[in-house]
Amino acid sequence: MANKQTVIGSMDPAQQKLFVSYFKSLSEKPSTTIRFFNRTEFYTVHGTDALFVAKQVFRTTSFVKEIGSGNETLESLNLNKSQFESLIRDLLLVKQYRVEVYTNKGNKGPTSWTLEYKGSPGNLAQFEELLFSNIEQIDGAAVLSVKYDSKNKVVGICLVDMVEHTFSLAEFTDDEHFTNLEGIIVQFGAKECIIPSDSSLEFENIKKVAERCGVLVTGRKKVDFSTDGLVQDLNRLIKFEKGQQQNANAIPQMNLTVATSSLGAAIKYLELLSDADSFGQFVMKTLEHDQFVHLDSAAMSALNITGNSAAPQSSSHTILALLDKCRTSHGHRLIGQWIKQPLKDLNLISERHDIVELLVNETVLRQALYEEHLIKIPDFQLLSKKLLKKRATLQDCYRIYQGIEKLPSLVNTLESYSEDGPHCTLKAVIIDPLKENLNDMDKFQEMICSTIDLTLVDNGEYLIKAEFDEDLKDLREKMELLENKMKKELNYVADDLSLEAGKSVKIDSNSQYGYFFRVTLKDEKVIRNNKKYIQLDANKAGVRFRSKKLNDLNDEYTEIRDSYTKHQQSVVSEVIAIAVGYSNTLHEISCLLAKLDVLCSMAVISASAPKPYIKPVMKPKGSGVLRLIQARHPCLEQLDSISYIPNDVDFNDESTFYVITGPNMGGKSTYIRSVGTVVLLAQIGCLVPCDEAEISIVDSILARVGANDSQIKGMSTFMVEMVETASILKSATKDSLIIIDELGRGTSTYEGCGIAVAITEYLAKEVKAFCLFATHFHELTRLSDEISTLKNIHVTAVPCETGLTLLYQVKPGACDQSFGIHVAVMARFPEHVVEEAKRKLSELEDYQSIITAENDVKKRKIIKEGEEKMKDILESCKQLPVDNLSQEELMAEIEKMRAKVMEEDNPYLNLLINKSVPVFV
């Protein structure tokens, strides 16, 4: 419960009452939007937001207070600035919430609040400085706007990338499950999805798809999805190339009428026209989603590709965590993109394989890149964005200069390994474009050398050289004079303290204190209680202090330096204006270095694995080959105390479907996941954990693995299974890779088995895709007699008194038993329960042995005859004059029918009548 509080900040009870009324008059908001109120020195949240924030920040609601009086009360929570900033990062970057910040400018009263800032996972513009001032941006922010034309069954989308400044448009037809849309959301990592507020089934399904992918859904008015005035808006936002017609109507993507409606909604939602920094910055292009392998949310989860952003602990053993050993911020971003966008182009895949193989084989080159060069590269992408927005400082320009200075050494290192074969690929893909862009940066480097006083950089000062202006020169001379006086003061202080100047006592400076003296901790006693000196602070580097004279000199120096900084602003503005022209080149350099960083990271993992990865032989799509020798799961083999047992896969024209049986915990799921993971790694350009690998390019990796309820969305385990399986059946082609694990649970045994058989027959006979189906329905193994391309394999286990010894090896043929009771023994079931289970199993097996007496043909004949007799009996029952017979007479008639049935000696009917057990056929 909330506690009573009489005041909040400077509000008296009357003001509290007014604020409570104002707060309750605000429009309704989704629960995923948190409203903050900026009270200058701190922030407050109220109502349900206060309870939510209290649990997030303090893990308890005991800090929540209650303001107001009588019936007009409201929960309230105070946050200091540090808590506010930390929470904003968590809400926007991790939990995928929206935030609104209200401000009361001029303190005009408790009801005079205006919405000053708002942000969402896809729109971080107003919070960039807060979110990324002290850390480099890791993830991009993209908003996907979606409109569905129900008349023509066309989906029109626009993806707005606020980091790359792109509008990416596409139109496509889709099924009722919006399978293609889900693949696009996964591939391009949208943080937020905008859809029209609509009650139609199609838009409800789009919302479900987006939420299934973990994307925040925002509803907008239908009128926002229009193209009225769009051309004029784009003319202000688009960055037209030289010689290009300065009219958005001439851009080819404007012919995508449904997609452009989505674009109009995105521009309104992001309020791009109210931000002058956005003018002339965006490029419009077509979203080339067909060039990537289709992955849906089920496949992402089944293969554990990126984990769950809302639960970071679940992401420590993901494919992304395994591969991301990148040394640069833009490398981290790119690997996150690549892993969701496996390629279908054989040439591009081979290009990446060649470079990774080269880096694996050339240990010295790999280590030089990883340990020396890449780690020193700043985030050029972020710096280029600051240049574009004209928010860069002299320090940012110097960081660019410093980063570019390091690149010739990197290029020289690469060139020493760029001759033939893979070396030639490295030259064409990385070295030559990098050298060309570096040449374009020569003038930038010259400008920085000639404008920034590099001698002051080590002191944390970024100033224009004095030679540029007489006033600056005069101020510079005064600063140098003061610096000399401070050095003389150092000698005087050293003599006074009987220490050696420059060694035992030094003069230093930083942005916080300016100039100060420093002695080591062991010499601290010489200034302790000495009234001549002012101690500033102490840390492991030593004790900082000033004399009274240095204090005066520092104050004077700071004042002159501030005048210098103010006077140089016109020159700084000119330097920044010129530097903006290099932003595109800088962005290109960033992309090249990010690519090199990711390929180097893949090489590091490939070379350092318990058993080094190998380069797969890639075949064109449609080749019909998937052969993996001794394939391993890359994440599991990295775990401590794990000795991974590899297995083979051999799919070809004669074998495209594996039915995998065996005990629980025997390795079925790991086996099928390892196949999917190997194919994924191969098509993003990484080497693979196998002894040999021959892989035909697949167009999609489809999965139905796991059994999780989706209670929030009102979907049971079985319903989730059916939705995911329906998506597979709709989108699978002969070039797909399908992995299915334990399909058909959550309903009756017969129905589950029937569904599994039907799906197997459809995929094996009609689709003919590569498929691995792990199951406990042993009825599926009999399909190998009817379908020549279906093969039975099983994971091996040896029964023992204490349960099972699991061998984790995949062998040909079906498993001859389920081992369920053995697993129960391993789980330490009570002995009497295990014995009862064995008795029931024996009873059921006796029953089934009769039904399957000779062969399946005889069994079906027995069942058919029995069912015909049952129909006759039922007809006879209907003819009985029930109303005219007593209970004894009725039972006598039934007994006669029973005796007649028994005379027929049909095993099926006999067991139905005599045994009270279920019938399994």
VOBAMI-106737 format. One record per residue (C-alpha): residue in three letters; x, y, z. Coordinates in steps of 0.2 Angstrom, whole numbers, plus 5000, padded with zeros to 4 digits. Each point is the difference from the previous one (the first is absolute). Layout:
BEGIN
ALAXYZ;...
end
This chain:
BEGIN
MET500050005000;ALA500650184997;ASN500550105015;LYS499250175004;GLN501150154996;THR499550185003;VAL501150094987;ILE501049954985;GLY501450114995;SER499450185002;MET498149964998;ASP498950045015;PRO498449905003;ALA498950124989;GLN501349984986;GLN500049825002;LYS498149994998;LEU500150104984;PHE501449894993;VAL499049845004;SER498550074990;TYR501150054986;PHE500949834999;LYS498349915000;SER499450114986;LEU501449954988;SER499549894986;GLU500149815002;LYS501749914995;PRO500649834997;SER500849915015;THR501649994989;THR500150195001;ILE500850085016;ARG499750195004;PHE501350105009;PHE499850175008;ASN501650115000;ARG500150105016;THR501750074996;GLU501049925014;PHE499149834999;TYR498749914990;THR498349925006;VAL498949864993;HIS498249985006;GLY498649875001;THR500349834993;ASP501650074992;ALA500750035018;LEU499749825005;PHE500849934985;VAL501550115001;ALA500249975019;LYS500149814996;GLN501350034986;VAL501150125009;PHE499849965019;ARG499349824998;THR498750055013;THR498550125000;SER500450065018;PHE500750164993;VAL498450054991;LYS499150145009;GLU498250064999;ILE499650194996;GLY498450095000;SER498649985013;GLY498349925002;ASN499449914984;GLU501250104990;THR501649905003;LEU501449944989;GLU501549885002;SER501750104997;LEU501849964999;ASN501550115000;LEU501649964989;ASN501650095000;LYS500850044983;SER501249855001;GLN498549885003;PHE499050084987;GLU501449994986;SER500449825005;LEU498149954999;ILE499850094983;ARG501449904993;ASP499249845007;LEU498250044993;LEU500550054983;LEU501549894996;VAL499549845010;LYS498249995004;GLN499450084984;TYR498850135009;ARG499550174995;VAL500450155011;GLU499350185001;VAL500850145010;TYR498950155006;THR500750165005;ASN499350155009;LYS501050154993;GLY500050155011;ASN499149915014;LYS498350074995;GLY499149885011;PRO499649825003;THR498949994985;SER501150084987;TRP500949854993;THR500549984982;LEU500749844991;GLU501850054996;TYR500849834996;LYS499449844994;GLY500949844994;SER499749824995;PRO501249864995;GLY499950054982;ASN500150195003;LEU501550045012;ALA500450174992;GLN499550115015;PHE500949895012;GLU501649964990;GLU501150125011;LEU499449925016;LEU500149824994;PHE501650014991;SER501050145007;ASN501149895010;ILE499949844990;GLU500149964982;GLN498449954992;ILE499949814997;ASP498349974992;GLY499250104986;ALA498250065002;ALA498849964986;VAL498150034998;LEU499049894989;SER498450074993;VAL498749874993;LYS498450024990;TYR499049864993;ASP499050024984;SER498649875003;LYS499250024983;ASN501649964991;LYS500849895014;VAL501650115000;VAL501050055014;GLY500950164999;ILE501550045012;CYS501250145003;LEU501549975011;VAL500750175007;ASP501849985007;MET500550155010;VAL501849955001;GLU500349974981;HIS498750144995;THR499149884988;PHE498249984995;SER499949824994;LEU498349954991;ALA499349844994;GLU498449924994;PHE499549825000;THR498649875001;ASP499949905016;ASP498949865007;GLU498850015014;HIS501449975013;PHE501050144993;THR501549894998;ASN501050114989;LEU499750155011;GLU500749905015;GLY501549964991;ILE500450184996;ILE499750065018;VAL501349875005;GLN501250034986;PHE500150195002;GLY499850015019;ALA498650135001;LYS499850075018;GLU498350064998;CYS498549974988;ILE498750134995;ILE498449934994;PRO498350094997;SER498849995014;ASP498849874993;SER498949865007;SER500149894984;LEU500749835002;GLU501450034988;PHE500750145011;GLU499749905016;ASN501149874992;ILE501350124995;LYS500150065018;LYS500249825006;VAL501449974988;ALA500950165006;GLU499849965018;ARG500649824997;CYS501650084994;GLY500250105015;VAL499650174991;LEU499050145008;VAL498450034991;THR499350184998;GLY498350034993;ARG499850164989;LYS498450084993;LYS499649944982;VAL500150174994;ASP501950005003;PHE500249874987;SER499850114985;THR501050084987;ASP499350175001;GLY501450135000;LEU501349865001;VAL501050064985;GLN500250175007;ASP500649925017;LEU501249894991;ASN500750144990;ARG500650075016;LEU500649845008;ILE500849914985;LYS501950024996;PHE500050024981;GLU501649954991;LYS500950124988;GLY499150004984;GLN498549915007;GLN498350094997;GLN499650095016;ASN498249935001;ALA499549855010;ASN498749964987;ALA501449944989;ILE500649875012;PRO499549824994;GLN499449955017;MET498650125000;ASN499149884988;LEU499749895015;THR498450085005;VAL499649895016;ALA501850015006;THR500050194998;SER498550015011;SER501049915013;LEU501450134997;GLY498850145003;ALA499549935017;ALA501849975005;ILE500550184996;LYS498550075010;TYR500449885015;LEU501850045001;GLU499650194998;LEU501550014987;LEU499350174993;SER500250085017;ASP501949965001;ALA501050114988;ASP501549885002;SER499049874990;PHE499850114985;GLY501049944985;GLN500749855009;PHE498949854995;VAL500249884986;MET498649904992;LYS500349824995;THR499149844997;LEU500149875014;GLU500949854992;HIS499349875012;ASP500049864987;GLN501949995000;PHE500049935018;VAL499549835007;HIS498350015008;LEU500049985018;ASP498550025011;SER499950035019;ALA499849815003;ALA501649964991;MET500950145010;SER499449925016;ALA500349824995;LEU501850044994;ASN500350125015;ILE500750134988;THR499950165010;GLY499149955016;ASN498850115009;SER500450185002;ALA498850025015;ALA501049865009;PRO501950034997;GLN500549855010;SER499149894986;SER501250084987;SER501749935007;HIS500049844990;THR499250064984;ILE500749994982;LEU500250195001;ALA501050005016;LEU501149864993;LEU500450104984;ASP500150175007;LYS501850025004;CYS500150174991;ARG501150145005;THR499050154994;SER498350075003;HIS499549994982;GLY500749824999;HIS498849965015;ARG498550074990;LEU500549924984;ILE500149825007;GLY498350025008;GLN499350054983;TRP501049864990;ILE499449865011;LYS498250044997;GLN500350024981;PRO500849844993;LEU500450024982;LYS499349914985;ASP501350064987;LEU501449874998;ASN501350134994;LEU499750115016;ILE500149855011;SER501649934992;GLU500850185001;ARG499750005019;HIS500649825002;ASP501650044990;ILE500550145012;VAL499649915016;GLU501049854994;LEU501450114996;LEU500050085018;VAL499949835007;ASN501549934991;GLU501050165002;THR500250015019;VAL501150155001;LEU498950104989;ARG498449955011;GLN500950045016;ALA500750174994;LEU498250054994;TYR499249945016;GLU501250055013;GLU500850164993;HIS499050084986;LEU498149985001;ILE500050045019;LYS500650174997;ILE498750054988;PRO498750135006;ASP498149994995;PHE500250084984;GLN498149974996;LEU499550105015;LEU501250144997;SER499450014982;LYS498250025006;LYS500650145012;LEU500850094986;LEU498449984989;LYS499050075014;LYS501350145003;ARG500149955018;ALA501849954999;THR501450095010;LEU501850034998;GLN500349855011;ASP499049894988;CYS500950074985;TYR501749965009;ARG499349825004;ILE499749984981;TYR501750074996;GLN500849885013;GLY499049854993;ILE500550034982;GLU501850025005;LYS500049825006;LEU499349934984;PRO501550014988;SER500949885012;LEU498549884999;VAL500050014981;ASN501849964999;THR499749855011;LEU498649944989;GLU501050034984;SER501449885005;TYR498849864998;SER499050054985;GLU500749914985;ASP499149854992;GLY498449905004;PRO499250055016;HIS501350145002;CYS499350074984;THR498350005007;LEU500650105015;LYS500850134989;ALA498450024989;VAL498850005015;ILE500950095013;ILE501750084996;ASP499750094983;PRO498350085006;LEU500950055017;LYS501550084991;GLU498850094988;ASN499050085015;LEU501650045010;ASN500750104985;ASP498350105001;MET500450045018;ASP501750074997;LYS499350184999;PHE499149975016;GLN501649955009;GLU500950154994;MET498650115006;ILE500049935017;CYS501950025001;SER500050184995;THR498550055011;ILE500149915016;ASP501450035012;LEU500549825002;THR501350045014;LEU498550045012;VAL499149844996;ASP500949895014;ASN499450135013;GLY498249974994;GLU499950174991;TYR499350014982;LEU500450174994;ILE500350094983;LYS501850054997;ALA500350185005;GLU500850044982;PHE498250014993;ASP499650165009;GLU500950155008;ASP498950005015;LEU500249815002;LYS501950024998;ASP499950135014;LEU499049895012;ARG501249864996;GLU501550105005;LYS499250045016;MET499649825003;GLU501849954997;LEU500650135012;LEU498949935013;GLU500649824996;ASN501850065003;LYS499550085016;MET499249845006;LYS501649904995;LYS501050125011;GLU498749985014;LEU500449814999;ASN501850035003;TYR499650115015;VAL498849875007;ALA501349864997;ASP501350105010;ASP498850045014;LEU499549815002;SER501749944997;LEU499549894985;GLU500649984983;ALA499150114987;GLY499349894986;LYS500349845009;SER499350005018;VAL498950154997;LYS499350034983;ILE498850134992;ASP498549934990;SER498350064994;ASN498349934995;SER498350064995;GLN499349995017;TYR501450095011;GLY501050094987;TYR501850015006;PHE500649925016;PHE501549925009;ARG500149815003;VAL501049905012;THR500049815003;LEU499049935015;LYS501649965009;ASP500550195000;GLU498350065005;LYS500750035018;VAL501050154993;ILE498450104997;ARG498949935013;ASN499450145012;ASN501150134990;LYS499050164999;LYS500950064985;TYR499249874989;ILE498249954995;GLN499749824998;LEU498849954986;ASP499849815001;ALA501049845001;ASN499949844990;LYS501249864996;ALA501050114988;GLY500450125014;VAL499450165009;ARG499550154990;PHE500350175008;ARG500350194997;SER501050145007;LYS499150165002;LYS501050084986;LEU499649854988;ASN498250025005;ASP500050184994;LEU501049964985;ASN498849864995;ASP498550115003;GLU500850134988;TYR500549874988;THR498249925000;GLU499250184997;ILE501250034985;ARG499849834993;ASP498150025000;SER500250164991;TYR501149914987;THR498649874998;LYS498650134998;HIS501150104988;GLN500449844989;GLN498249954998;SER499950084982;VAL501549904995;VAL499349845008;SER498450024991;GLU500950024983;VAL501149845004;ILE498449905004;ALA499150074984;ILE501549934990;ALA500149845010;VAL498149964996;GLY500649984981;TYR501049855006;SER498649915009;ASN499549884985;THR501849954998;LEU500249975019;HIS498449894999;GLU500849904986;ILE501549975010;SER499049955015;CYS499149874990;LEU501649934993;LEU500849995017;ALA498449925007;LYS500049874987;LEU501949965003;ASP499650005019;VAL498649874998;LEU501049894988;CYS501550015012;SER498849955015;MET499449854990;ALA501849954997;VAL500450015018;ILE498649895005;SER500349884986;ALA501949985005;SER499749995018;ALA498649885001;PRO500449835009;LYS500249934983;PRO500350134986;TYR498650044988;ILE500149954981;LYS499550094985;PRO498449924992;VAL499849964982;MET498550114995;LYS498949944986;PRO498750104990;LYS498250015006;GLY499149844994;SER501549895000;GLY499149895012;VAL501549965011;LEU500350025019;ARG501449895006;LEU500850045017;ILE501349885007;GLN500350015019;ALA498950155002;ARG500150095017;HIS498950135009;PRO501250155001;CYS499350065016;LEU499949845010;GLU501849944995;GLN500650175008;LEU499349955018;ASP501249955013;SER500049815004;ILE499149964984;SER500749874988;TYR498950024985;ILE499549854990;PRO499850054982;ASN498949924987;ASP499749994981;VAL498650064988;ASP499949944982;PHE498650074991;ASN499949984981;ASP498749964986;GLU499749825008;SER499950065018;THR499250175005;PHE499049965016;TYR500749935016;VAL498849945014;ILE501049995016;THR499449905014;GLY500849965017;PRO499950035019;ASN499850175008;MET501650095003;GLY500849894987;GLY500650144989;LYS498650014987;SER499750195002;THR501850045001;TYR500349904984;ILE498750094990;ARG500550175007;SER501849974995;VAL499549974982;GLY499050164999;THR501450095009;VAL501449944988;VAL499050054985;LEU499650175007;LEU501950035004;ALA500549944982;GLN498850134992;ILE500550155011;GLY501849964993;CYS500749925015;LEU501049835001;VAL499149865007;PRO500349875014;CYS500149844990;ASP501449894993;GLU499250024983;ALA498550104993;GLU499150014984;ILE498550115000;SER498850054987;ILE499450185003;VAL498350005009;ASP498750144998;SER499249985017;ILE500449925017;LEU498349955008;ALA499849935017;ARG498749935012;VAL501049975016;GLY499550015018;ALA498350015009;ASN499750175008;ASP498350075005;SER499650184994;GLN498850045014;ILE500150194997;LYS499449974982;GLY498749875006;MET500949864990;SER500349825008;THR501549904996;PHE499049904987;MET499450164992;VAL501750074999;GLU500649844992;MET498650004987;VAL500350194995;GLU501949974998;THR499749844990;ALA498750084989;SER501350134996;ILE501249874995;LEU498849914989;LYS499550174991;SER501850064997;ALA501149844998;THR500749964983;LYS501149864994;ASP501550115004;SER499650035018;LEU500749925016;ILE498749955012;ILE500349945018;ILE498549935010;ASP500149945018;GLU498649915009;LEU498650064990;GLY498249955005;ARG500150015019;GLY498650095010;THR498549904992;SER499549824999;THR501249874995;TYR499049954985;GLU499850184994;GLY501850045003;CYS500649854991;GLY498850034986;ILE500650184998;ALA501849955000;VAL499849874987;ALA499050124989;ILE501450135001;THR501349874997;GLU499249944985;TYR499750174993;LEU501850065003;ALA500849844993;LYS498949974985;GLU499450184995;VAL501350125006;LYS501549894999;ALA501050115011;PHE501549955012;CYS499149965016;LEU500549935017;PHE498549945011;ALA500449945017;THR498549915008;HIS499449885012;PHE498649944988;HIS500749844995;GLU498649984987;LEU501050134989;THR501449874998;ARG498849894990;LEU499950144986;SER501749944994;ASP499249864992;GLU498950114990;ILE501150154997;SER501749964992;THR500950165005;LEU499549995018;LYS501349925011;ASN499949945018;ILE501450045012;HIS500249995019;VAL501050065014;THR500849865010;ALA499849955018;VAL500549855011;PRO498749955014;CYS500749965017;GLU499349975017;THR500150195005;GLY499250064984;LEU500950034984;THR501850034993;LEU499850134986;LEU501249984986;TYR499550164990;GLN500449914984;VAL498950004985;LYS499849834991;PRO498949944986;GLY498349925003;ALA498650045012;CYS500149985019;ASP499349845006;GLN499350075016;SER499650165009;PHE501049995016;GLY498750115009;ILE500049895016;HIS501950005000;VAL500050195000;ALA498749995014;VAL501349895010;MET501450134996;ALA498850145007;ARG499849895016;PHE498249964999;PRO499349905015;GLU500349824998;HIS498249955001;VAL499550134987;VAL501449934988;GLU499449825003;GLU498250054996;ALA500550084984;LYS501049844995;ARG498449905003;LYS498950114990;LEU501350014986;SER500049805000;GLU498150004999;LEU500050124985;GLU501449914991;ASP499049845002;TYR498550084993;GLN501050074985;SER500949844997;ILE498349924996;ILE499550154988;THR501649994991;ALA500049815000;GLU500749964983;ASN500150164989;ASP499250174997;VAL498949934986;LYS499349875012;LYS499850135014;ARG499050124988;LYS498949854995;ILE499649955018;ILE499650185004;LYS498950034985;GLU499049845003;GLY499850055019;GLU499450174995;GLU498749924988;LYS499449895014;MET499950155012;LYS498950094987;ASP498849854999;ILE499949995019;LEU499650185002;GLU498649984987;SER499349855010;CYS500150115016;LYS499050134991;GLN498649884996;LEU499849945018;PRO498350055007;VAL500850095015;ASP498450075007;ASN499149835001;LEU501549905008;SER500450005018;GLN501850035006;GLU500349815002;GLU499349964983;LEU501150144992;MET501549935008;ALA499649834994;GLU499850064982;ILE501750095001;GLU500849845007;LYS499449904985;MET500850134988;ARG501649995010;ALA500049814999;LYS499750014981;VAL501550124998;MET501149895010;GLU499549854988;GLU500750104986;ASP501849995008;ASN500550174994;PRO501650055011;TYR499650184998;LEU498249985007;ASN500549885013;LEU501250125007;LEU498850145000;ILE498849905009;ASN501149915013;LYS501450135004;SER499750175007;VAL501550084992;PRO500350134986;VAL500149944982;PHE501650044991;VAL500149954982;
end
